[in-house]
Amino acid sequence: MSDFCSPPIIVTPEDDAWDIDTSSYADCGHFVDWDQFPTKPQKKSPSHLEIPFSAKELKRMAREGTWTGHRTLRAEAYNKITKNISCRIFTPNAKVYHDVAERLFGPDGTIDHPLPDFVDGCLLPMFCLNARGEKAVKKVLICIANQYPDITYSPALPAVVALLMHFSEDEAECFEKTCHLISCTDPHKSYIEQSFLSYEASSMTFGDLAKKYCQAGHKLIVTHSENSAEVFSDWQTWIFGDLPFEYAIRVFDVFLLEGNKVLYRVALALLKQYKLQTDYVGQDIRADIQNFVKNISQYVCAEKLLDKAFSIRLFTHKEIWLLHMANRKALSQSGITVMQPRQPAHMSVDISNFSSEIVTAQEMRVVWSWIPERFSLYPPPVLLFSTLEHGYSLQRFYSRCEGCEPTVLLIKTTTSKVCGAYLSTDWNERRKCCGQVATFFGTGECFVFTIHPEMERYEWVVVKKPEMVKMFSAPSSPSQSSNFLTVPVEGNPSRLSPFLSVRHFQLPSKTASMFMSGNSQGFIIGGGGGQALNIDADLNIGRTEHCETFDNPPLCEENFHIQHLEVWGCQNS
């Protein structure tokens, strides 16, 4: 996410027509080594396109690849798109570049300055640029560092500059386009990560999205890598370092119009294809994925890859932004603001010291790998409540769990079936019912699962059907929205995850967000047509059914007796 915040400029409305004149860009491409270019694009488009189109039409054209093979059309479109990005009022322009470049490099343009610190350790992909183009990229990066001293870490920035250089008439124009991306002020859209904190938050966000939208790929990485966090941190490098140019530029076309949500889509599509097309048997899954992406043309063409990316029913920009901010907040609170290693969440379960009456340490690692990435920053999970230690008391269950979020509920039946739930919200929220009995609360990060006889997770149904939900501000009183479930927002809102919190959404059915509920008679997880888990006040008898919230089958035999029940939480929750 952008690390800058300034008043936005006025941008062109979506319904305004852009008349593209390609004649002024007939000479673009002199930074490119055409002998290395994968395909010979058409050097000139028609001198003038008679069909005017809106920004919405531009988006359609970018997705459909209308610019492929027309470098002058693509260059002019890039110019129009970047000029209309909402950005800071005092965003550096081409004139600023000329002034800074003359001061830094002198009249002969000699580069005697080191590359910026934010480039250290990052790839410098030049794609098909010639020697002149490579020198120009380095000059632009140095000038960006001069104008944006707050940029401390930005692995994608060199690739962005290199791609823009292919379709710029000169260095100054490439600089100006890049500055518009850096200075974007759209509150829920970003282009370029500018600090390690933001970059790491985006890596955690991708890990969270992979758990939801590419579960098989996520499981493969967690199972076969010593540190899955390192693998997921490569997600931007897959696109801006490993993809062949003809793929990267097609992604870039859409990226300029839609922001980094496109990158998440493409990275998820790559992970899905990797799991589908390969049978991993190697020793280094991180290198294996990168090699797969470099050779993606053997498996799927660029158009097909984008089709697969846009077929993923991903959440909105705002929802992804909420998740990113939750991850960023967790990183900041943990003091991780500069480069340092981070272990994945499941690795916080210490196999040698973990002890449970219900699950093994390895099984707990699998469960912990399902929870949001930001909890990788927490110390190992601790046992908050156990029927073996604390007795079969609902009141003691509540008192031991209150003040802790998130928690993991584990249940072992008298027939040795094991199931449970991940609960994102403090059980103390049940007290804030505005006089109502057993009001549901929680967030869309809750899920239920089985461990024995098989391991399976069942997430919020809206994850699979995002069209069910739209963002909204919670009504000031229930009567304003009588057909929708509302959740009290009194108290400290930071105790609730900002990602998929019920108060952010309006649903066509209240049963779609019955996450958790409790009173003196027992507690319920999931609702609508039945409950995923319904536990009585003696913590002795339970019932499980299909429910609309998680679209789960019964988690064990429908009516069961509890042998053991445990609740695990985070030490600093």
Solvent accessible surface area in square Angstrom, and as a share of the most:
residue,aa,sasa,rsa
1,M,17,0.07
2,S,32,0.21
3,D,50,0.26
4,F,38,0.16
5,C,133,0.80
6,S,38,0.25
7,P,87,0.55
8,P,84,0.53
9,I,57,0.29
10,I,172,0.87
11,V,57,0.33
12,T,44,0.26
13,P,76,0.48
14,E,104,0.47
15,D,121,0.63
16,D,58,0.30
17,A,69,0.53
18,W,22,0.08
19,D,74,0.38
20,I,0,0.00
21,D,61,0.31
22,T,3,0.02
23,S,60,0.38
24,S,66,0.43
25,Y,12,0.05
26,A,27,0.21
27,D,106,0.55
28,C,1,0.01
29,G,2,0.02
30,H,64,0.29
31,F,3,0.01
32,V,6,0.04
33,D,37,0.19
34,W,55,0.19
35,D,133,0.69
36,Q,115,0.51
37,F,27,0.11
38,P,61,0.38
39,T,89,0.52
40,K,139,0.59
41,P,22,0.14
42,Q,81,0.36
43,K,128,0.54
44,K,132,0.56
45,S,15,0.09
46,P,75,0.47
47,S,79,0.51
48,H,70,0.31
49,L,40,0.20
50,E,137,0.61
51,I,134,0.68
52,P,74,0.47
53,F,11,0.05
54,S,27,0.18
55,A,18,0.14
56,K,134,0.57
57,E,52,0.23
58,L,0,0.00
59,K,79,0.33
60,R,107,0.39
61,M,18,0.08
62,A,0,0.00
63,R,84,0.30
64,E,103,0.46
65,G,13,0.12
66,T,56,0.32
67,W,1,0.00
68,T,76,0.44
69,G,26,0.25
70,H,51,0.23
71,R,20,0.07
72,T,2,0.01
73,L,8,0.04
74,R,14,0.05
75,A,0,0.00
76,E,13,0.06
77,A,0,0.00
78,Y,0,0.00
79,N,22,0.11
80,K,60,0.25
81,I,6,0.03
82,T,1,0.01
83,K,99,0.42
84,N,37,0.19
85,I,13,0.06
86,S,29,0.19
87,C,2,0.01
88,R,52,0.19
89,I,98,0.50
90,F,176,0.73
91,T,20,0.12
92,P,12,0.08
93,N,66,0.34
94,A,31,0.24
95,K,140,0.59
96,V,44,0.25
97,Y,5,0.02
98,H,104,0.46
99,D,77,0.40
100,V,5,0.03
101,A,13,0.10
102,E,115,0.51
103,R,153,0.56
104,L,31,0.15
105,F,9,0.04
106,G,24,0.23
107,P,140,0.88
108,D,108,0.56
109,G,12,0.11
110,T,72,0.42
111,I,52,0.26
112,D,112,0.58
113,H,65,0.29
114,P,114,0.72
115,L,55,0.28
116,P,11,0.07
117,D,118,0.61
118,F,3,0.01
119,V,7,0.04
120,D,91,0.47
121,G,93,0.89
122,C,21,0.13
123,L,98,0.49
124,L,58,0.29
125,P,23,0.14
126,M,26,0.12
127,F,47,0.20
128,C,10,0.06
129,L,6,0.03
130,N,40,0.21
131,A,84,0.65
132,R,141,0.51
133,G,0,0.00
134,E,65,0.29
135,K,88,0.37
136,A,1,0.01
137,V,0,0.00
138,K,72,0.30
139,K,21,0.09
140,V,0,0.00
141,L,0,0.00
142,I,11,0.06
143,C,0,0.00
144,I,0,0.00
145,A,28,0.22
146,N,59,0.30
147,Q,60,0.27
148,Y,4,0.01
149,P,102,0.64
150,D,91,0.47
151,I,10,0.05
152,T,83,0.49
153,Y,29,0.11
154,S,0,0.00
155,P,26,0.16
156,A,6,0.05
157,L,0,0.00
158,P,0,0.00
159,A,1,0.01
160,V,1,0.00
161,V,0,0.00
162,A,0,0.00
163,L,0,0.00
164,L,0,0.00
165,M,0,0.00
166,H,3,0.01
167,F,6,0.03
168,S,0,0.00
169,E,62,0.28
170,D,62,0.32
171,E,38,0.17
172,A,2,0.01
173,E,29,0.13
174,C,0,0.00
175,F,0,0.00
176,E,28,0.12
177,K,4,0.02
178,T,0,0.00
179,C,0,0.00
180,H,21,0.10
181,L,2,0.01
182,I,0,0.00
183,S,1,0.00
184,C,4,0.02
185,T,26,0.15
186,D,52,0.27
187,P,93,0.59
188,H,51,0.23
189,K,46,0.19
190,S,3,0.02
191,Y,15,0.06
192,I,3,0.02
193,E,8,0.04
194,Q,2,0.01
195,S,18,0.12
196,F,14,0.06
197,L,21,0.11
198,S,0,0.00
199,Y,21,0.08
200,E,13,0.06
201,A,0,0.00
202,S,0,0.00
203,S,0,0.00
204,M,1,0.00
205,T,0,0.00
206,F,0,0.00
207,G,0,0.00
208,D,6,0.03
209,L,1,0.00
210,A,0,0.00
211,K,6,0.02
212,K,29,0.12
213,Y,24,0.09
214,C,7,0.04
215,Q,65,0.29
216,A,54,0.42
217,G,0,0.00
218,H,8,0.04
219,K,141,0.60
220,L,25,0.12
221,I,0,0.00
222,V,24,0.14
223,T,92,0.53
224,H,85,0.38
225,S,20,0.13
226,E,161,0.72
227,N,33,0.17
228,S,3,0.02
229,A,5,0.04
230,E,77,0.35
231,V,3,0.02
232,F,3,0.01
233,S,19,0.12
234,D,11,0.06
235,W,1,0.00
236,Q,11,0.05
237,T,33,0.19
238,W,1,0.00
239,I,0,0.00
240,F,8,0.04
241,G,24,0.23
242,D,10,0.05
243,L,5,0.02
244,P,32,0.20
245,F,16,0.07
246,E,63,0.28
247,Y,10,0.04
248,A,0,0.00
249,I,6,0.03
250,R,6,0.02
251,V,1,0.01
252,F,0,0.00
253,D,0,0.00
254,V,0,0.00
255,F,0,0.00
256,L,1,0.00
257,L,29,0.15
258,E,17,0.07
259,G,0,0.00
260,N,9,0.05
261,K,27,0.11
262,V,1,0.01
263,L,2,0.01
264,Y,0,0.00
265,R,27,0.10
266,V,0,0.00
267,A,0,0.00
268,L,0,0.00
269,A,1,0.01
270,L,2,0.01
271,L,0,0.00
272,K,77,0.33
273,Q,6,0.03
274,Y,1,0.00
275,K,78,0.33
276,L,127,0.63
277,Q,76,0.34
278,T,39,0.23
279,D,126,0.65
280,Y,23,0.09
281,V,131,0.75
282,G,39,0.37
283,Q,177,0.79
284,D,79,0.41
285,I,3,0.02
286,R,90,0.33
287,A,48,0.37
288,D,50,0.26
289,I,2,0.01
290,Q,45,0.20
291,N,85,0.44
292,F,8,0.03
293,V,1,0.00
294,K,113,0.48
295,N,51,0.26
296,I,0,0.00
297,S,73,0.47
298,Q,129,0.58
299,Y,81,0.31
300,V,11,0.07
301,C,76,0.45
302,A,15,0.12
303,E,71,0.32
304,K,101,0.43
305,L,1,0.01
306,L,4,0.02
307,D,88,0.46
308,K,64,0.27
309,A,0,0.00
310,F,42,0.18
311,S,79,0.51
312,I,14,0.07
313,R,134,0.49
314,L,12,0.06
315,F,3,0.01
316,T,63,0.36
317,H,54,0.24
318,K,72,0.31
319,E,2,0.01
320,I,4,0.02
321,W,65,0.23
322,L,14,0.07
323,L,1,0.00
324,H,0,0.00
325,M,70,0.31
326,A,6,0.05
327,N,0,0.00
328,R,48,0.18
329,K,94,0.40
330,A,11,0.09
331,L,0,0.00
332,S,55,0.36
333,Q,133,0.59
334,S,51,0.33
335,G,49,0.47
336,I,18,0.09
337,T,66,0.38
338,V,101,0.58
339,M,123,0.55
340,Q,73,0.33
341,P,123,0.77
342,R,18,0.07
343,Q,80,0.36
344,P,2,0.01
345,A,2,0.01
346,H,12,0.05
347,M,60,0.27
348,S,4,0.03
349,V,1,0.00
350,D,56,0.29
351,I,85,0.43
352,S,99,0.64
353,N,118,0.60
354,F,33,0.14
355,S,88,0.57
356,S,28,0.18
357,E,89,0.40
358,I,12,0.06
359,V,8,0.04
360,T,80,0.46
361,A,13,0.10
362,Q,103,0.46
363,E,28,0.13
364,M,0,0.00
365,R,40,0.15
366,V,44,0.25
367,V,0,0.00
368,W,5,0.02
369,S,8,0.05
370,W,34,0.12
371,I,1,0.00
372,P,10,0.06
373,E,8,0.04
374,R,17,0.06
375,F,17,0.07
376,S,5,0.03
377,L,27,0.13
378,Y,46,0.17
379,P,50,0.31
380,P,62,0.39
381,P,12,0.08
382,V,45,0.26
383,L,58,0.29
384,L,19,0.09
385,F,0,0.00
386,S,5,0.03
387,T,5,0.03
388,L,112,0.56
389,E,123,0.55
390,H,23,0.10
391,G,27,0.26
392,Y,94,0.36
393,S,35,0.23
394,L,10,0.05
395,Q,115,0.51
396,R,121,0.44
397,F,0,0.00
398,Y,4,0.01
399,S,68,0.44
400,R,107,0.39
401,C,0,0.00
402,E,44,0.20
403,G,41,0.39
404,C,23,0.14
405,E,21,0.09
406,P,5,0.03
407,T,3,0.01
408,V,1,0.00
409,L,1,0.00
410,L,0,0.00
411,I,0,0.00
412,K,43,0.18
413,T,0,0.00
414,T,83,0.48
415,T,79,0.46
416,S,65,0.42
417,K,63,0.26
418,V,1,0.01
419,C,0,0.00
420,G,0,0.00
421,A,0,0.00
422,Y,1,0.00
423,L,2,0.01
424,S,7,0.05
425,T,1,0.01
426,D,10,0.05
427,W,2,0.01
428,N,50,0.26
429,E,17,0.08
430,R,27,0.10
431,R,145,0.53
432,K,57,0.24
433,C,15,0.09
434,C,90,0.54
435,G,81,0.78
436,Q,103,0.46
437,V,123,0.71
438,A,33,0.25
439,T,15,0.09
440,F,28,0.12
441,F,6,0.02
442,G,2,0.02
443,T,0,0.00
444,G,1,0.01
445,E,9,0.04
446,C,1,0.01
447,F,6,0.02
448,V,0,0.00
449,F,0,0.00
450,T,15,0.09
451,I,3,0.01
452,H,71,0.32
453,P,106,0.66
454,E,128,0.57
455,M,68,0.31
456,E,78,0.35
457,R,21,0.08
458,Y,45,0.17
459,E,7,0.03
460,W,2,0.01
461,V,14,0.08
462,V,0,0.00
463,V,4,0.03
464,K,118,0.50
465,K,93,0.39
466,P,21,0.13
467,E,108,0.49
468,M,47,0.21
469,V,20,0.11
470,K,128,0.54
471,M,47,0.21
472,F,43,0.18
473,S,101,0.65
474,A,39,0.30
475,P,31,0.19
476,S,109,0.70
477,S,41,0.26
478,P,85,0.53
479,S,94,0.60
480,Q,118,0.52
481,S,13,0.08
482,S,95,0.61
483,N,120,0.62
484,F,59,0.25
485,L,34,0.17
486,T,35,0.20
487,V,13,0.07
488,P,25,0.16
489,V,73,0.42
490,E,100,0.45
491,G,53,0.51
492,N,86,0.44
493,P,78,0.49
494,S,63,0.40
495,R,76,0.28
496,L,11,0.05
497,S,13,0.08
498,P,44,0.28
499,F,2,0.01
500,L,0,0.00
501,S,2,0.01
502,V,6,0.04
503,R,38,0.14
504,H,38,0.17
505,F,4,0.02
506,Q,35,0.16
507,L,11,0.05
508,P,91,0.57
509,S,42,0.27
510,K,111,0.47
511,T,26,0.15
512,A,3,0.02
513,S,1,0.00
514,M,27,0.12
515,F,0,0.00
516,M,0,0.00
517,S,1,0.01
518,G,5,0.05
519,N,42,0.22
520,S,86,0.56
521,Q,134,0.60
522,G,7,0.07
523,F,2,0.01
524,I,40,0.20
525,I,0,0.00
526,G,0,0.00
527,G,1,0.01
528,G,8,0.08
529,G,79,0.76
530,G,9,0.09
531,Q,49,0.22
532,A,0,0.00
533,L,0,0.00
534,N,51,0.26
535,I,0,0.00
536,D,42,0.22
537,A,38,0.29
538,D,90,0.47
539,L,0,0.00
540,N,61,0.31
541,I,87,0.44
542,G,2,0.02
543,R,85,0.31
544,T,0,0.00
545,E,36,0.16
546,H,81,0.36
547,C,0,0.00
548,E,76,0.34
549,T,0,0.00
550,F,5,0.02
551,D,77,0.40
552,N,1,0.01
553,P,62,0.39
554,P,52,0.33
555,L,5,0.03
556,C,18,0.11
557,E,57,0.26
558,E,79,0.36
559,N,101,0.52
560,F,4,0.02
561,H,99,0.44
562,I,7,0.03
563,Q,68,0.30
564,H,29,0.13
565,L,0,0.00
566,E,2,0.01
567,V,3,0.01
568,W,13,0.04
569,G,0,0.00
570,C,3,0.02
571,Q,104,0.46
572,N,90,0.46
573,S,33,0.21
